[in-house]
């Protein structure tokens, strides 16, 4: 079994994935808000849509933490690999 090799180049695909996910969530939240606005405020569908918007809206606020953890994991992997070779 071959060991995983970490490189700085691994950060670019990860960062692009995070950007695309953020854009997708922004458009998704916009669509959900439009759907919610078309419903009567006292229905179960309106409440379900509002709850979904509230739940999904919490994820983008955590993107900074997620990016920090990914970058730290890649850098730690590079350092460990470098120090193990020495």
Secondary structure, 3 states (H helix, E strand, C coil): CCCCCCCCCHHHHHHHHHHHHHHHHHHHHHHHHHHHHCCCCCCHHHHHHHHHHHHHHHHHCCHHHHHHHHHHHHHHHHHHHHHHHC
